[in-house]
């Protein structure tokens, strides 16, 4: 029988092991999130990232080595962004009926979130690279990574900020909307999709189907709008 | 399935090519999304073919952020130094974005719908 260290040194050079590890870590995260009743804080991505970070640290593996395998999953972010046209298409009738309120909520919510984040970040002393990393954090991950990269930010840190934003949005949206006495499910959902992307959308679907549908609209439209708002807003603070 | 995937990849490829060709600030896949949406509106039969494959990808959307998220191991230093500032910026921008977005929707809906939201 061969030494385990030999087998490990062979496997560590192939993409297979880290591709498999990524999927296994996600399945564990998804299982734990399900056990926790899909509570917003028990996010499968967050759990998977922590697990993988621990495994990389324990096995003394570099991120570059890990990415050799994980890049096959990472690649799908592009096609997934294109596929966001599908929820938008499903909601085309609702979108047409409420076009003006949707556009108002989209622009107001998106611009507010980006400007407040950048103004606070600037005031708290974050440098240009960190501001570029922060600017697209409200939009869905595949789009946010692309914008962050093109602005000179750090896509990996943006990915983490995007997930944290989604968790914050999913946790605060219901109490916040109740406090503001907003009862229109379309408004509540749209705001959740615009400010907290997929995690806000998932939360909105849990609360009310109409809110979920409008959250999907907000997420898809904000993916396009943020590509214009983030570079424009960033220039104001550089 | 293969037709739908090919169409999605073609939209992405066209998007990437156009944003680079014209130097637009939009990521290629976002332009690809807009193109696919227009195609689906123009050709309903095409839409029927794209939906199952596209929804297959979207069902596991959160899995796709994991590799990028693991990159956090290289940024623990930055998070330690700027963690508090980033946390404040994230929480306040999300809360204000939610509030302003929802209030703007309600205000405009009241204007155009005369105060009675349909359904």
Boltz contact constraints between the chains, C-beta under 6 A:
constraints:
  - contact:
      token1: [A, 22]
      token2: [B, 66]
      max_distance: 6.0
  - contact:
      token1: [A, 26]
      token2: [B, 63]
      max_distance: 6.0
  - contact:
      token1: [A, 26]
      token2: [B, 66]
      max_distance: 6.0
  - contact:
      token1: [A, 44]
      token2: [B, 62]
      max_distance: 6.0
  - contact:
      token1: [A, 45]
      token2: [B, 62]
      max_distance: 6.0
  - contact:
      token1: [A, 45]
      token2: [B, 65]
      max_distance: 6.0
  - contact:
      token1: [A, 45]
      token2: [B, 66]
      max_distance: 6.0
  - contact:
      token1: [A, 45]
      token2: [B, 69]
      max_distance: 6.0
  - contact:
      token1: [A, 48]
      token2: [B, 66]
      max_distance: 6.0
  - contact:
      token1: [A, 49]
      token2: [B, 69]
      max_distance: 6.0
  - contact:
      token1: [A, 49]
      token2: [B, 70]
      max_distance: 6.0
  - contact:
      token1: [A, 52]
      token2: [B, 70]
      max_distance: 6.0
  - contact:
      token1: [A, 53]
      token2: [B, 73]
      max_distance: 6.0
  - contact:
      token1: [A, 63]
      token2: [B, 71]
      max_distance: 6.0
  - contact:
      token1: [A, 63]
      token2: [B, 73]
      max_distance: 6.0
  - contact:
      token1: [A, 63]
      token2: [B, 74]
      max_distance: 6.0
  - contact:
      token1: [A, 70]
      token2: [B, 67]
      max_distance: 6.0
  - contact:
      token1: [A, 73]
      token2: [B, 67]
      max_distance: 6.0
  - contact:
      token1: [A, 74]
      token2: [B, 67]
      max_distance: 6.0
  - contact:
      token1: [A, 76]
      token2: [B, 64]
      max_distance: 6.0
  - contact:
      token1: [A, 77]
      token2: [B, 64]
      max_distance: 6.0
  - contact:
      token1: [A, 78]
      token2: [B, 12]
      max_distance: 6.0
  - contact:
      token1: [A, 78]
      token2: [B, 29]
      max_distance: 6.0
  - contact:
      token1: [A, 79]
      token2: [B, 8]
      max_distance: 6.0
  - contact:
      token1: [A, 79]
      token2: [B, 57]
      max_distance: 6.0
  - contact:
      token1: [A, 80]
      token2: [B, 57]
      max_distance: 6.0
  - contact:
      token1: [A, 80]
      token2: [B, 61]
      max_distance: 6.0
  - contact:
      token1: [A, 80]
      token2: [B, 64]
      max_distance: 6.0
  - contact:
      token1: [A, 81]
      token2: [B, 29]
      max_distance: 6.0
  - contact:
      token1: [A, 81]
      token2: [B, 33]
      max_distance: 6.0
  - contact:
      token1: [A, 82]
      token2: [B, 8]
      max_distance: 6.0
  - contact:
      token1: [A, 82]
      token2: [B, 11]
      max_distance: 6.0
  - contact:
      token1: [A, 82]
      token2: [B, 12]
      max_distance: 6.0
  - contact:
      token1: [A, 82]
      token2: [B, 29]
      max_distance: 6.0
  - contact:
      token1: [A, 82]
      token2: [B, 32]
      max_distance: 6.0
  - contact:
      token1: [A, 82]
      token2: [B, 33]
      max_distance: 6.0
  - contact:
      token1: [A, 82]
      token2: [B, 36]
      max_distance: 6.0
  - contact:
      token1: [A, 83]
      token2: [B, 54]
      max_distance: 6.0
  - contact:
      token1: [A, 83]
      token2: [B, 57]
      max_distance: 6.0
  - contact:
      token1: [A, 83]
      token2: [B, 58]
      max_distance: 6.0
  - contact:
      token1: [A, 84]
      token2: [B, 33]
      max_distance: 6.0
  - contact:
      token1: [A, 85]
      token2: [B, 33]
      max_distance: 6.0
  - contact:
      token1: [A, 85]
      token2: [B, 36]
      max_distance: 6.0
  - contact:
      token1: [A, 85]
      token2: [B, 37]
      max_distance: 6.0
  - contact:
      token1: [A, 86]
      token2: [B, 51]
      max_distance: 6.0
  - contact:
      token1: [A, 86]
      token2: [B, 54]
      max_distance: 6.0
  - contact:
      token1: [A, 88]
      token2: [B, 37]
      max_distance: 6.0
  - contact:
      token1: [A, 89]
      token2: [B, 40]
      max_distance: 6.0
  - contact:
      token1: [A, 89]
      token2: [B, 47]
      max_distance: 6.0
  - contact:
      token1: [A, 100]
      token2: [B, 108]
      max_distance: 6.0
  - contact:
      token1: [A, 100]
      token2: [B, 112]
      max_distance: 6.0
  - contact:
      token1: [A, 101]
      token2: [B, 105]
      max_distance: 6.0
  - contact:
      token1: [A, 101]
      token2: [B, 108]
      max_distance: 6.0
  - contact:
      token1: [A, 101]
      token2: [B, 109]
      max_distance: 6.0
  - contact:
      token1: [A, 104]
      token2: [B, 104]
      max_distance: 6.0
  - contact:
      token1: [A, 104]
      token2: [B, 108]
      max_distance: 6.0
  - contact:
      token1: [A, 105]
      token2: [B, 101]
      max_distance: 6.0
  - contact:
      token1: [A, 105]
      token2: [B, 104]
      max_distance: 6.0
  - contact:
      token1: [A, 105]
      token2: [B, 105]
      max_distance: 6.0
  - contact:
      token1: [A, 108]
      token2: [B, 100]
      max_distance: 6.0
  - contact:
      token1: [A, 108]
      token2: [B, 101]
      max_distance: 6.0
  - contact:
      token1: [A, 108]
      token2: [B, 104]
      max_distance: 6.0
  - contact:
      token1: [A, 109]
      token2: [B, 97]
      max_distance: 6.0
  - contact:
      token1: [A, 109]
      token2: [B, 100]
      max_distance: 6.0
  - contact:
      token1: [A, 109]
      token2: [B, 101]
      max_distance: 6.0
  - contact:
      token1: [A, 112]
      token2: [B, 96]
      max_distance: 6.0
  - contact:
      token1: [A, 112]
      token2: [B, 97]
      max_distance: 6.0
  - contact:
      token1: [A, 112]
      token2: [B, 100]
      max_distance: 6.0
  - contact:
      token1: [A, 113]
      token2: [B, 93]
      max_distance: 6.0
  - contact:
      token1: [A, 113]
      token2: [B, 97]
      max_distance: 6.0
  - contact:
      token1: [A, 116]
      token2: [B, 92]
      max_distance: 6.0
  - contact:
      token1: [A, 116]
      token2: [B, 93]
      max_distance: 6.0
  - contact:
      token1: [A, 116]
      token2: [B, 96]
      max_distance: 6.0
  - contact:
      token1: [A, 117]
      token2: [B, 89]
      max_distance: 6.0
  - contact:
      token1: [A, 117]
      token2: [B, 93]
      max_distance: 6.0
  - contact:
      token1: [A, 120]
      token2: [B, 88]
      max_distance: 6.0
  - contact:
      token1: [A, 120]
      token2: [B, 89]
      max_distance: 6.0
  - contact:
      token1: [A, 120]
      token2: [B, 92]
      max_distance: 6.0
  - contact:
      token1: [A, 121]
      token2: [B, 89]
      max_distance: 6.0
  - contact:
      token1: [A, 124]
      token2: [B, 85]
      max_distance: 6.0
  - contact:
      token1: [A, 126]
      token2: [B, 82]
      max_distance: 6.0
  - contact:
      token1: [A, 126]
      token2: [B, 85]
      max_distance: 6.0
  - contact:
      token1: [A, 141]
      token2: [B, 65]
      max_distance: 6.0
  - contact:
      token1: [A, 143]
      token2: [B, 27]
      max_distance: 6.0
  - contact:
      token1: [A, 143]
      token2: [B, 30]
      max_distance: 6.0
  - contact:
      token1: [A, 145]
      token2: [B, 68]
      max_distance: 6.0
  - contact:
      token1: [A, 146]
      token2: [B, 27]
      max_distance: 6.0
  - contact:
      token1: [A, 156]
      token2: [B, 68]
      max_distance: 6.0
  - contact:
      token1: [A, 156]
      token2: [B, 71]
      max_distance: 6.0
  - contact:
      token1: [A, 157]
      token2: [B, 75]
      max_distance: 6.0
  - contact:
      token1: [A, 159]
      token2: [B, 65]
      max_distance: 6.0
  - contact:
      token1: [A, 159]
      token2: [B, 68]
      max_distance: 6.0
  - contact:
      token1: [A, 159]
      token2: [B, 69]
      max_distance: 6.0
  - contact:
      token1: [A, 160]
      token2: [B, 69]
      max_distance: 6.0
  - contact:
      token1: [A, 160]
      token2: [B, 72]
      max_distance: 6.0
  - contact:
      token1: [A, 164]
      token2: [B, 90]
      max_distance: 6.0
  - contact:
      token1: [A, 165]
      token2: [B, 90]
      max_distance: 6.0
  - contact:
      token1: [A, 165]
      token2: [B, 94]
      max_distance: 6.0
  - contact:
      token1: [A, 168]
      token2: [B, 90]
      max_distance: 6.0
  - contact:
      token1: [A, 168]
      token2: [B, 91]
      max_distance: 6.0
  - contact:
      token1: [A, 168]
      token2: [B, 94]
      max_distance: 6.0
  - contact:
      token1: [A, 169]
      token2: [B, 94]
      max_distance: 6.0
  - contact:
      token1: [A, 172]
      token2: [B, 95]
      max_distance: 6.0
  - contact:
      token1: [A, 173]
      token2: [B, 98]
      max_distance: 6.0
  - contact:
      token1: [A, 176]
      token2: [B, 98]
      max_distance: 6.0
  - contact:
      token1: [A, 182]
      token2: [B, 102]
      max_distance: 6.0
  - contact:
      token1: [A, 182]
      token2: [B, 106]
      max_distance: 6.0
  - contact:
      token1: [A, 184]
      token2: [B, 106]
      max_distance: 6.0
  - contact:
      token1: [A, 184]
      token2: [B, 117]
      max_distance: 6.0
  - contact:
      token1: [A, 187]
      token2: [B, 102]
      max_distance: 6.0
  - contact:
      token1: [A, 187]
      token2: [B, 105]
      max_distance: 6.0
  - contact:
      token1: [A, 187]
      token2: [B, 106]
      max_distance: 6.0
  - contact:
      token1: [A, 188]
      token2: [B, 102]
      max_distance: 6.0
  - contact:
      token1: [A, 190]
      token2: [B, 105]
      max_distance: 6.0
  - contact:
      token1: [A, 191]
      token2: [B, 98]
      max_distance: 6.0
  - contact:
      token1: [A, 191]
      token2: [B, 101]
      max_distance: 6.0
  - contact:
      token1: [A, 191]
      token2: [B, 102]
      max_distance: 6.0
  - contact:
      token1: [A, 194]
      token2: [B, 101]
      max_distance: 6.0
  - contact:
      token1: [A, 195]
      token2: [B, 94]
      max_distance: 6.0
  - contact:
      token1: [A, 195]
      token2: [B, 97]
      max_distance: 6.0
  - contact:
      token1: [A, 195]
      token2: [B, 98]
      max_distance: 6.0
  - contact:
      token1: [A, 198]
      token2: [B, 61]
      max_distance: 6.0
  - contact:
      token1: [A, 223]
      token2: [B, 30]
      max_distance: 6.0
  - contact:
      token1: [A, 224]
      token2: [B, 30]
      max_distance: 6.0
  - contact:
      token1: [A, 227]
      token2: [B, 26]
      max_distance: 6.0
  - contact:
      token1: [A, 227]
      token2: [B, 30]
      max_distance: 6.0
  - contact:
      token1: [A, 231]
      token2: [B, 25]
      max_distance: 6.0
